[in-house]
Amino acid sequence: MMKTIEVVAAIIHHDGKILATQRGYGDFKDGWEFPGGKMEAGETAEHAIVREIEEELNVEIRPEKFLHTVEYDYPNFHLTMHCFISV
């Protein structure tokens, strides 16, 4: 059975612009992504996205709306990514 990783991503918008970050490490180094990260056991997706953005960017956000959950099979794992429109 393939390992599943559950993550959250924030599509942060402000003044007509959307924030994307560039990965600085790993297999996908230099690729562009929406900021976020792994959910912790027992954590809601909404709580995880607020926590992850605070940890990664030292910014407080407010998830405005759940957008979509992406399911994708990479060669070594299955990704479940919950995406939120945030400010």
Secondary structure, DSSP 8 states (H G I E B T S, - for coil): --EEEEEEEEEEEETTEE--EE--SSTTTT-EE-SEEE--TT--HHHHHHHHHHHHHS----EEEEEEEEEEE-SSEEEEEEEEEE-
